Amino acid sequence: MWVSTNGLDLNYLCAHRDKTKAEEAVEAFKRFASTEDIYDPEKVAVLYEQLIKAGDAEPEPLPDATVKQIGREILHMVINMKEPGK
């Protein structure tokens, strides 16, 4: 699993040999990110530690084209965001 903390970075968090476990890790992160806990640095650190410990593989390098595409998608999401009430 690769995550971006600010939209300008892309960091390895954990890797799994089993696709199901990898998908479960992604879903756990998505559930967490949809809660207020995402704004609590201590709770984020605990989740990261849990995900890292659960990993059982080393990450495969992302192709440059994939990194660029992810960066573009993040940029477009940020540009298209509207302020509440507008």
Backbone hydrogen bonds in HBPLUS format (Angstrom, degrees):
<---DONOR---> <-ACCEPTOR-->    atom                        ^
c    i                          cat <-CA-CA->   ^        H-A-AA   ^      H-
h    n   atom  resd res      DA  || num        DHA   H-A  angle D-A-AA Bond
n    s   type  num  typ     dist DA aas  dist angle  dist       angle   num
A0013-LEU N   A0001-MET O   2.74 MM  12  5.46 160.1  1.78 173.9 167.4     1
A0014-CYS N   A0001-MET O   3.42 MM  13  5.14 154.7  2.49 125.6 132.6     2
A0003-VAL N   A0011-ASN O   2.78 MM   8  5.31 158.1  1.82 151.5 155.7     3
A0011-ASN N   A0003-VAL O   2.73 MM   8  5.31 174.9  1.73 158.8 159.7     4
A0056-ASP N   A0015-ALA O   2.92 MM  41  6.29 136.1  2.11 148.2 161.2     5
A0022-ALA N   A0018-ASP O   3.05 MM   4  6.40 155.3  2.11 152.2 159.9     6
A0023-GLU N   A0019-LYS O   2.88 MM   4  6.15 160.3  1.92 153.4 158.3     7
A0024-GLU N   A0020-THR O   2.91 MM   4  6.15 150.8  1.99 145.8 154.2     8
A0025-ALA N   A0021-LYS O   2.98 MM   4  6.22 151.3  2.07 144.7 151.7     9
A0026-VAL N   A0022-ALA O   3.06 MM   4  6.39 156.9  2.12 148.8 154.8    10
A0027-GLU N   A0023-GLU O   2.96 MM   4  6.20 162.0  1.99 149.1 153.9    11
A0028-ALA N   A0024-GLU O   2.88 MM   4  6.08 155.3  1.94 146.9 153.8    12
A0029-PHE N   A0025-ALA O   2.99 MM   4  6.23 156.3  2.05 146.9 153.0    13
A0030-LYS N   A0026-VAL O   2.90 MM   4  6.20 159.3  1.95 151.7 157.6    14
A0031-ARG N   A0027-GLU O   2.88 MM   4  6.11 162.4  1.91 152.4 156.7    15
A0032-PHE N   A0028-ALA O   3.02 MM   4  6.19 165.4  2.04 147.3 151.5    16
A0033-ALA N   A0029-PHE O   2.83 MM   4  6.01 160.7  1.87 152.8 158.6    17
A0034-SER N   A0030-LYS O   3.14 MM   4  6.31 126.7  2.44 139.7 151.7    18
A0034-SER N   A0031-ARG O   3.17 MM   3  5.33 143.4  2.31 100.1 110.6    19
A0035-THR N   A0032-PHE O   3.04 MM   3  5.51 162.7  2.07 119.5 121.6    20
A0038-ILE N   A0035-THR O   3.36 MM   3  6.09 168.9  2.37 115.8 118.6    21
A0039-TYR N   A0036-GLU O   3.05 MM   3  5.90 169.5  2.06 125.2 128.4    22
A0040-ASP N   A0037-ASP O   2.96 MM   3  5.21 167.0  1.98 115.3 118.7    23
A0043-LYS N   A0040-ASP O   3.02 MM   3  5.39 117.0  2.44 108.2 123.1    24
A0044-VAL N   A0040-ASP O   2.95 MM   4  6.23 155.0  2.02 158.4 166.6    25
A0045-ALA N   A0041-PRO O   2.96 MM   4  6.11 158.5  2.01 143.3 149.0    26
A0046-VAL N   A0042-GLU O   3.02 MM   4  6.30 152.5  2.10 143.8 150.9    27
A0047-LEU N   A0043-LYS O   3.02 MM   4  6.25 163.3  2.04 146.4 150.5    28
A0048-TYR N   A0044-VAL O   2.88 MM   4  6.14 168.1  1.89 157.3 160.7    29
A0049-GLU N   A0045-ALA O   2.94 MM   4  6.13 161.2  1.98 147.9 153.0    30
A0050-GLN N   A0046-VAL O   2.95 MM   4  6.22 158.0  2.00 150.7 156.6    31
A0051-LEU N   A0047-LEU O   2.91 MM   4  6.18 164.4  1.93 159.3 163.0    32
A0052-ILE N   A0048-TYR O   2.86 MM   4  6.03 162.4  1.89 154.3 159.5    33
A0053-LYS N   A0049-GLU O   2.93 MM   4  6.07 165.7  1.96 150.7 154.5    34
A0054-ALA N   A0050-GLN O   3.03 MM   4  6.16 144.9  2.15 142.4 151.8    35
A0055-GLY N   A0051-LEU O   3.22 MM   4  6.40 128.9  2.49 139.7 151.2    36
A0055-GLY N   A0052-ILE O   3.21 MM   3  5.35 142.2  2.36 100.2 110.6    37
A0066-THR N   A0063-PRO O   2.92 MM   3  5.28 124.6  2.23 107.2 121.5    38
A0067-VAL N   A0063-PRO O   3.11 MM   4  6.52 158.9  2.16 156.7 162.8    39
A0068-LYS N   A0064-ASP O   2.94 MM   4  6.19 163.9  1.97 155.3 159.6    40
A0069-GLN N   A0065-ALA O   2.94 MM   4  6.09 154.8  2.00 141.7 148.8    41
A0070-ILE N   A0066-THR O   2.92 MM   4  6.14 162.0  1.95 153.6 158.0    42
A0071-GLY N   A0067-VAL O   2.99 MM   4  6.20 162.5  2.02 149.4 154.4    43
A0072-ARG N   A0068-LYS O   2.92 MM   4  6.20 155.8  1.98 148.5 154.9    44
A0073-GLU N   A0069-GLN O   2.93 MM   4  6.18 159.8  1.97 150.7 156.2    45
A0074-ILE N   A0070-ILE O   2.93 MM   4  6.19 160.6  1.96 155.0 159.9    46
A0075-LEU N   A0071-GLY O   2.97 MM   4  6.15 166.1  1.99 149.3 153.4    47
A0076-HIS N   A0072-ARG O   2.87 MM   4  6.12 162.1  1.90 153.3 157.8    48
A0077-MET N   A0073-GLU O   2.97 MM   4  6.16 151.9  2.05 145.2 152.8    49
A0078-VAL N   A0074-ILE O   2.98 MM   4  6.27 158.1  2.03 154.5 160.2    50
A0079-ILE N   A0075-LEU O   2.87 MM   4  6.10 165.5  1.90 155.3 159.6    51
A0080-ASN N   A0076-HIS O   2.96 MM   4  5.96 154.6  2.03 142.0 148.6    52
A0081-MET N   A0078-VAL O   3.22 MM   3  5.24 154.5  2.28 100.8 108.5    53
A0086-LYS N   A0083-GLU O   3.16 MM   3  5.79 149.1  2.26 143.6 142.1    54
